[in-house]
């Protein structure tokens, strides 16, 4: 039973930390463009570049 007194605050601390990291990623624009990288991978230009 004593372990519960340790595990509950530790789990709440982890939940707060994960929430803070998620909030920071939202505010920094991490999730602004979800479709752009997927389209860039599919629409890759495979033609060789001319020598310069």
BAZAZA-797607 format. One record per atom (N, C-alpha, C): residue number from 1; atom name; y, z, x. Coordinates in Angstrom, 1 decimal, decimal comma. Example, Ala and Ser with C-alpha at 12.3 -4.5 7.8 and 13.67 -1.06 7.14 Angstrom:
BEGIN
ATOM  pos  site   north      up    east
ATOM    1     N    -5,7     7,8    13,2
ATOM    1    CA    -4,5     7,8    12,3
ATOM    1     C    -3,3     7,8    13,2
ATOM    2     N    -2,2     7,1    12,8
ATOM    2    CA    -1,1     7,1    13,7
ATOM    2     C     0,0     7,9    12,9
// end
This chain:
BEGIN
ATOM  pos  site   north      up    east
ATOM    1     N    -1,2     0,0     0,8
ATOM    1    CA     0,0     0,0     0,0
ATOM    1     C     1,3     0,0     0,9
ATOM    2     N     1,2     0,6     2,1
ATOM    2    CA     2,4     0,6     2,9
ATOM    2     C     2,8    -0,8     3,4
ATOM    3     N     1,9    -1,7     3,5
ATOM    3    CA     2,2    -3,0     4,0
ATOM    3     C     3,1    -3,8     3,0
ATOM    4     N     3,0    -3,4     1,7
ATOM    4    CA     3,9    -4,0     0,7
ATOM    4     C     5,3    -3,7     1,0
ATOM    5     N     5,6    -2,5     1,5
ATOM    5    CA     7,0    -2,1     1,8
ATOM    5     C     7,5    -2,9     2,9
ATOM    6     N     6,7    -3,5     3,7
ATOM    6    CA     7,1    -4,4     4,8
ATOM    6     C     7,1    -5,9     4,4
ATOM    7     N     6,1    -6,3     3,7
ATOM    7    CA     6,0    -7,7     3,3
ATOM    7     C     7,0    -8,2     2,3
ATOM    8     N     7,4    -7,3     1,4
ATOM    8    CA     8,4    -7,7     0,4
ATOM    8     C     9,8    -8,0     1,0
ATOM    9     N    10,3    -7,2     1,8
ATOM    9    CA    11,6    -7,5     2,5
ATOM    9     C    11,5    -8,7     3,4
ATOM   10     N    10,4    -8,8     4,1
ATOM   10    CA    10,2   -10,0     5,0
ATOM   10     C    10,2   -11,3     4,2
ATOM   11     N     9,5   -11,3     3,1
ATOM   11    CA     9,4   -12,5     2,3
ATOM   11     C    10,7   -12,8     1,7
ATOM   12     N    11,5   -11,8     1,2
ATOM   12    CA    12,8   -12,1     0,7
ATOM   12     C    13,7   -12,6     1,8
ATOM   13     N    13,6   -12,1     3,0
ATOM   13    CA    14,4   -12,6     4,1
ATOM   13     C    14,1   -14,1     4,4
ATOM   14     N    12,8   -14,4     4,4
ATOM   14    CA    12,4   -15,8     4,6
ATOM   14     C    12,9   -16,7     3,5
ATOM   15     N    12,9   -16,2     2,3
ATOM   15    CA    13,4   -17,0     1,1
ATOM   15     C    14,9   -17,2     1,2
ATOM   16     N    15,6   -16,2     1,7
ATOM   16    CA    17,0   -16,4     1,9
ATOM   16     C    17,3   -17,3     3,0
ATOM   17     N    16,6   -17,3     4,1
ATOM   17    CA    16,8   -18,2     5,2
ATOM   17     C    16,5   -19,6     4,8
ATOM   18     N    15,4   -19,9     4,1
ATOM   18    CA    15,1   -21,2     3,7
ATOM   18     C    16,2   -21,7     2,7
ATOM   19     N    16,7   -20,9     1,8
ATOM   19    CA    17,7   -21,3     0,9
ATOM   19     C    19,0   -21,6     1,7
ATOM   20     N    19,3   -20,8     2,7
ATOM   20    CA    20,5   -21,1     3,5
ATOM   20     C    20,4   -22,4     4,2
ATOM   21     N    19,3   -22,7     4,8
ATOM   21    CA    19,1   -23,9     5,5
ATOM   21     C    19,1   -25,1     4,6
ATOM   22     N    18,6   -25,0     3,4
ATOM   22    CA    18,6   -26,1     2,4
ATOM   22     C    20,1   -26,3     1,9
ATOM   23     N    20,8   -25,2     1,7
ATOM   23    CA    22,2   -25,3     1,3
ATOM   23     C    23,1   -26,0     2,4
ATOM   24     N    22,8   -25,6     3,6
ATOM   24    CA    23,5   -26,3     4,7
ATOM   24     C    23,2   -27,8     4,8
ATOM   25     N    22,0   -28,1     4,6
ATOM   25    CA    21,6   -29,5     4,7
ATOM   25     C    22,2   -30,3     3,5
ATOM   26     N    22,4   -29,7     2,4
ATOM   26    CA    23,0   -30,4     1,3
ATOM   26     C    24,5   -30,6     1,6
ATOM   27     N    25,2   -29,6     2,1
ATOM   27    CA    26,6   -29,7     2,4
ATOM   27     C    26,9   -30,6     3,6
ATOM   28     N    25,9   -30,8     4,5
ATOM   28    CA    26,2   -31,7     5,6
ATOM   28     C    25,9   -33,2     5,3
ATOM   29     N    25,4   -33,5     4,1
ATOM   29    CA    25,1   -34,9     3,7
ATOM   29     C    23,8   -35,4     4,1
ATOM   30     N    22,8   -34,5     4,3
ATOM   30    CA    21,5   -34,9     4,7
ATOM   30     C    20,8   -35,8     3,6
ATOM   31     N    21,1   -35,5     2,4
ATOM   31    CA    20,4   -36,2     1,3
ATOM   31     C    21,3   -37,2     0,5
ATOM   32     N    22,3   -37,7     1,2
ATOM   32    CA    23,3   -38,6     0,5
ATOM   32     C    22,6   -39,9     0,2
ATOM   33     N    21,9   -40,5     1,2
ATOM   33    CA    21,4   -41,9     1,0
ATOM   33     C    19,9   -41,8     1,2
ATOM   34     N    19,1   -41,7     0,1
ATOM   34    CA    17,7   -41,6     0,2
ATOM   34     C    17,0   -42,9     0,2
ATOM   35     N    17,6   -44,0    -0,2
ATOM   35    CA    17,0   -45,3    -0,3
ATOM   35     C    17,3   -46,2     0,9
ATOM   36     N    18,4   -45,9     1,6
ATOM   36    CA    18,8   -46,8     2,7
ATOM   36     C    17,8   -46,9     3,8
ATOM   37     N    17,3   -45,8     4,4
ATOM   37    CA    16,3   -45,9     5,5
ATOM   37     C    15,0   -46,6     5,1
ATOM   38     N    14,6   -46,4     3,8
ATOM   38    CA    13,4   -47,1     3,4
ATOM   38     C    13,6   -48,6     3,3
ATOM   39     N    14,7   -49,0     2,9
ATOM   39    CA    15,0   -50,5     2,8
ATOM   39     C    15,2   -51,1     4,2
ATOM   40     N    15,8   -50,3     5,1
ATOM   40    CA    16,0   -50,8     6,4
ATOM   40     C    14,7   -51,0     7,1
ATOM   41     N    13,7   -50,2     6,9
ATOM   41    CA    12,4   -50,4     7,5
ATOM   41     C    11,7   -51,7     7,0
ATOM   42     N    11,8   -51,9     5,7
ATOM   42    CA    11,1   -53,0     5,1
ATOM   42     C    11,9   -54,4     5,4
ATOM   43     N    13,2   -54,3     5,5
ATOM   43    CA    13,9   -55,5     5,7
ATOM   43     C    14,3   -55,7     7,2
ATOM   44     N    13,4   -55,4     8,1
ATOM   44    CA    13,6   -55,5     9,5
ATOM   44     C    13,6   -57,0     9,9
ATOM   45     N    14,6   -57,3    10,8
ATOM   45    CA    14,7   -58,7    11,2
ATOM   45     C    13,8   -58,9    12,5
ATOM   46     N    12,7   -59,6    12,3
ATOM   46    CA    11,7   -59,8    13,3
ATOM   46     C    12,0   -61,0    14,3
ATOM   47     N    13,1   -61,7    14,0
ATOM   47    CA    13,4   -62,9    14,8
ATOM   47     C    13,9   -62,4    16,2
ATOM   48     N    13,4   -63,1    17,3
ATOM   48    CA    13,9   -62,7    18,6
ATOM   48     C    15,4   -63,0    18,8
ATOM   49     N    16,1   -62,1    19,5
ATOM   49    CA    17,5   -62,3    19,7
ATOM   49     C    17,7   -63,3    20,8
ATOM   50     N    18,7   -64,2    20,7
ATOM   50    CA    19,0   -65,1    21,8
ATOM   50     C    19,4   -64,4    23,1
ATOM   51     N    19,1   -65,0    24,2
ATOM   51    CA    19,5   -64,3    25,5
ATOM   51     C    21,0   -64,4    25,6
ATOM   52     N    21,5   -63,4    26,3
ATOM   52    CA    23,0   -63,4    26,4
ATOM   52     C    23,4   -63,6    27,8
// end
